[in-house]
């Protein structure tokens, strides 16, 4: 599977994401029709569903290509990309309302709103799941580096966020001199005392220790862990 992922070019990746969004459209519509207490239920509105679906599929693909959401890499899917997905969902909602009005389907406004909201949630969730699947495939199919972060402050948190989308580097825990942080979690990673470094390295099979903190802390951290450092601000 790793070889297949690596051989995908930009056009093929775009087609995959367009296909994913295309599959999410009928799922979101089914959810909307099932969630609302429509007269006749889902089966009684199958004609409206069948008439609306092809137009929504076309709209989803056209809008995705227009705003470029299908070209955004999974590892780069962050706040701005989520905003584009929200725009995608809003335009789908408007298209759904417009088509339903022209076809005189007499569907409630709430159905279109639920459809748009469901598509947004499904699209964001699917990309998050796909990213984790891709990272899991990379990490299981090739050698990866398990790292311990020295410094659980802002820089350390930002470093973990960046490393979490790296194919071959896996952050597993923090070490911090602040006793108030020790025993807590940041970015879902446990925070340990510098005195526990040897035990943590052994327990988690750490390959490298990265320093994330102000330069003034390097001497103190280096005395505890003289390995590879990442400069802070």
Backbone torsions as a table, in degrees:
resi	resn	phi	psi	omega
1	UNK	NA	-35.9	178.9
2	UNK	-61.1	-43.3	179.6
3	UNK	-62.1	-39.0	179.1
4	UNK	-64.5	-43.1	179.5
5	UNK	-61.9	-42.3	-177.6
6	UNK	-68.4	-27.5	-177.5
7	UNK	-82.9	-10.1	-179.4
8	UNK	-69.9	127.0	174.8
9	UNK	-89.9	-179.5	-174.8
10	UNK	-61.1	-41.8	-179.6
11	UNK	-64.2	-42.5	-180.0
12	UNK	-66.4	-39.1	177.3
13	UNK	-64.4	-38.8	177.7
14	UNK	-61.8	-42.4	179.8
15	UNK	-64.2	-38.1	177.9
16	UNK	-61.5	-46.4	-178.6
17	UNK	-69.0	-35.0	174.9
18	UNK	-64.0	-39.6	177.3
19	UNK	-64.0	-40.1	178.1
20	UNK	-62.2	-48.5	179.4
21	UNK	-63.6	-35.5	177.3
22	UNK	-62.8	-38.0	177.8
23	UNK	-70.7	-30.8	-178.2
24	UNK	-72.5	-25.8	-179.0
25	UNK	-60.9	-55.3	178.7
26	UNK	-63.5	-32.8	177.9
27	UNK	-64.1	-44.6	179.0
28	UNK	-65.6	-37.6	178.8
29	UNK	-67.8	-43.3	176.8
30	UNK	-59.3	-42.4	178.8
31	UNK	-61.0	-44.4	-178.6
32	UNK	-64.6	-44.5	-179.6
33	UNK	-66.6	-35.4	-178.8
34	UNK	-78.4	-31.4	-175.4
35	UNK	-73.9	-32.8	-178.4
36	UNK	-89.7	144.3	-179.6
37	UNK	-83.4	73.1	-178.3
38	UNK	-79.3	148.7	176.7
39	UNK	-64.2	124.7	-177.6
40	UNK	92.5	-9.3	178.9
41	UNK	69.8	-168.6	-179.0
42	UNK	-65.0	-44.0	-178.4
43	UNK	-65.2	-34.0	-179.5
44	UNK	-75.3	-11.7	-179.7
45	UNK	-116.7	20.6	-177.3
46	UNK	-64.2	-30.1	178.0
47	UNK	-65.9	-45.2	178.4
48	UNK	-62.7	-41.2	178.6
49	UNK	-61.5	-47.2	-177.5
50	UNK	-65.5	-34.8	-179.7
51	UNK	-73.9	-36.7	-176.2
52	UNK	-78.2	-34.5	-171.6
53	UNK	-56.2	-51.8	-176.9
54	UNK	-60.8	-35.9	178.2
55	UNK	-67.4	-36.8	178.7
56	UNK	-70.4	-36.2	176.9
57	UNK	-62.8	-46.6	179.7
58	UNK	-62.7	-45.0	179.8
59	UNK	-61.6	-42.8	-179.0
60	UNK	-60.6	-43.8	-178.7
61	UNK	-69.6	-44.8	-179.0
62	UNK	-63.1	-46.1	-179.6
63	UNK	-65.3	-40.1	179.2
64	UNK	-60.3	-43.2	177.9
65	UNK	-68.5	-37.0	-176.8
66	UNK	-67.3	-46.6	-177.4
67	UNK	-89.6	-7.2	174.9
68	UNK	79.8	17.3	-177.5
69	UNK	-65.5	-29.3	-178.8
70	UNK	-75.3	-14.1	-178.9
71	UNK	-93.8	-5.8	-178.7
72	UNK	-78.9	125.4	179.1
73	UNK	-65.1	147.8	179.9
74	UNK	-58.3	-38.7	-178.6
75	UNK	-70.8	-16.7	-179.7
76	UNK	-105.0	9.9	-177.9
77	UNK	-81.1	93.8	-177.2
78	UNK	-124.7	-153.2	-172.2
79	UNK	-56.1	-45.4	-178.5
80	UNK	-63.5	-40.1	-179.9
81	UNK	-68.8	-35.6	175.7
82	UNK	-63.1	-37.0	176.0
83	UNK	-62.3	-39.7	176.7
84	UNK	-66.0	-37.1	177.0
85	UNK	-64.9	-37.7	176.2
86	UNK	-63.0	-42.5	176.7
87	UNK	-62.2	-42.4	177.1
88	UNK	-56.3	-45.8	-178.2
89	UNK	-67.2	-39.7	179.1
90	UNK	-63.7	-44.1	179.2
91	UNK	-65.5	-36.0	175.6
92	UNK	-64.5	-40.2	178.9
93	UNK	-62.8	-45.0	178.6
94	UNK	-62.2	-42.8	179.0
95	UNK	-63.4	-39.9	179.4
96	UNK	-63.0	-43.7	178.2
97	UNK	-63.1	-44.1	-177.5
98	UNK	-63.7	-48.5	-179.3
99	UNK	-62.8	-43.3	-179.5
100	UNK	-62.8	-38.3	178.9
101	UNK	-68.1	-44.3	179.5
102	UNK	-63.6	-37.6	-178.9
103	UNK	-85.8	-0.6	179.6
104	UNK	52.3	49.2	-178.9
105	UNK	-81.1	-14.7	177.2
106	UNK	56.4	46.5	177.8
107	UNK	-95.1	143.3	-178.9
108	UNK	-68.0	150.7	179.8
109	UNK	-59.8	-34.6	-179.4
110	UNK	-59.0	-32.9	179.5
111	UNK	-63.6	-43.1	179.8
112	UNK	-66.6	-37.9	178.7
113	UNK	-65.8	-42.7	178.5
114	UNK	-65.1	-39.3	178.0
115	UNK	-59.2	-48.6	-179.9
116	UNK	-63.6	-42.9	179.7
117	UNK	-65.5	-40.6	179.5
118	UNK	-65.5	-41.6	179.0
119	UNK	-62.1	-42.6	178.8
120	UNK	-59.9	-49.4	-179.1
121	UNK	-62.7	-43.2	-179.9
122	UNK	-64.6	-41.4	-177.6
123	UNK	-65.9	-46.0	179.2
124	UNK	-65.5	-46.1	-179.2
125	UNK	-63.3	-41.0	-179.6
126	UNK	-63.6	-42.1	179.4
127	UNK	-66.0	-37.0	177.4
128	UNK	-64.4	-41.8	179.2
129	UNK	-67.3	-43.7	179.7
130	UNK	-61.3	-39.9	178.2
131	UNK	-61.1	-44.3	-179.9
132	UNK	-66.0	-35.5	177.6
133	UNK	-65.6	-45.4	179.6
134	UNK	-62.2	-45.1	179.2
135	UNK	-62.7	-39.5	179.4
136	UNK	-64.0	-41.5	178.8
137	UNK	-63.4	-45.1	179.0
138	UNK	-60.8	-46.5	-174.6
139	UNK	-71.3	-28.8	179.2
140	UNK	-85.4	-22.4	-175.6
141	UNK	-96.3	-9.8	-179.0
142	UNK	-145.6	162.5	179.8
143	UNK	-64.3	136.1	177.8
144	UNK	-131.4	157.3	-175.2
145	UNK	-103.0	122.8	176.7
146	UNK	-92.5	123.8	-173.2
147	UNK	-119.4	147.2	173.3
148	UNK	-107.1	128.9	-177.4
149	UNK	-96.6	121.3	177.0
150	UNK	-92.4	104.0	-177.1
151	UNK	120.4	110.7	-176.5
152	UNK	-104.6	20.7	179.4
153	UNK	-81.6	-156.8	-177.7
154	UNK	-61.1	-44.3	-179.4
155	UNK	-63.5	-42.5	178.7
156	UNK	-63.0	-41.7	178.7
157	UNK	-63.5	-42.0	178.3
158	UNK	-65.7	-37.6	179.3
159	UNK	-63.6	-43.1	178.6
160	UNK	-62.8	-42.1	178.7
161	UNK	-58.8	-40.2	179.8
162	UNK	-70.9	-40.6	-176.3
163	UNK	-74.0	-23.6	-176.9
164	UNK	-65.5	-21.8	178.5
165	UNK	-102.7	12.2	176.9
166	UNK	-88.2	136.9	-174.2
167	UNK	-69.3	-29.6	-171.6
168	UNK	-119.6	3.3	179.1
169	UNK	-120.4	129.8	-177.4
170	UNK	-125.5	107.9	175.3
171	UNK	-73.1	134.7	-175.0
172	UNK	-121.7	-23.3	-177.9
173	UNK	-166.3	166.4	175.3
174	UNK	-112.9	155.4	165.3
175	UNK	-126.9	135.5	-179.0
176	UNK	-147.3	143.8	-179.9
177	UNK	-74.5	-19.0	-178.2
178	UNK	-74.4	111.3	-178.0
179	UNK	-64.7	-23.4	178.5
180	UNK	-69.7	-22.4	179.7
181	UNK	-92.4	-25.1	-175.7
182	UNK	-61.9	132.3	-176.7
183	UNK	93.8	-11.7	178.1
184	UNK	-93.9	-175.5	178.5
185	UNK	-129.0	140.4	173.4
186	UNK	-129.3	130.7	-177.1
187	UNK	54.8	34.6	178.9
188	UNK	67.3	12.9	178.0
189	UNK	-108.1	139.8	179.8
190	UNK	-71.4	151.7	179.1
191	UNK	-113.2	127.4	-177.8
192	UNK	-116.3	165.9	175.7
193	UNK	-81.2	149.6	176.3
194	UNK	-56.4	-28.2	179.2
195	UNK	-66.7	-16.5	-177.4
196	UNK	-98.3	5.9	-174.0
197	UNK	-54.7	-48.6	-177.5
198	UNK	-58.8	-43.9	-180.0
199	UNK	-67.5	-39.3	-180.0
200	UNK	-65.6	-43.4	178.8
201	UNK	-59.0	-42.0	179.9
202	UNK	-70.7	-43.9	-177.1
203	UNK	-63.9	-44.7	-175.2
204	UNK	-97.7	3.8	-178.9
205	UNK	54.8	52.6	-177.1
206	UNK	-69.9	134.3	177.1
207	UNK	-96.2	-29.0	-175.0
208	UNK	-153.9	147.9	175.7
209	UNK	-113.0	128.9	-179.4
210	UNK	-112.1	134.8	177.5
211	UNK	-92.0	125.2	177.0
212	UNK	-126.3	97.6	-178.6
213	UNK	179.3	173.6	178.5
214	UNK	-58.1	151.8	-178.1
215	UNK	-59.7	-28.8	-178.6
216	UNK	-64.3	-20.7	-177.7
217	UNK	-89.3	-4.4	-172.9
218	UNK	-65.4	-40.1	-178.1
219	UNK	-63.5	-44.3	-180.0
220	UNK	-66.1	-43.6	179.9
221	UNK	-66.9	-38.8	-179.2
222	UNK	-63.7	-32.3	178.2
223	UNK	-65.7	-33.3	179.2
224	UNK	-84.7	-31.4	-172.6
225	UNK	-149.0	80.8	-175.9
226	UNK	-80.1	67.7	-179.6
227	UNK	-123.1	-133.6	-175.8
228	UNK	-91.2	132.2	-174.9
229	UNK	-116.2	151.2	171.2
230	UNK	-118.2	122.1	-177.1
231	UNK	-66.5	143.3	173.4
232	UNK	-91.1	-168.5	-179.6
233	UNK	-68.4	NA	NA
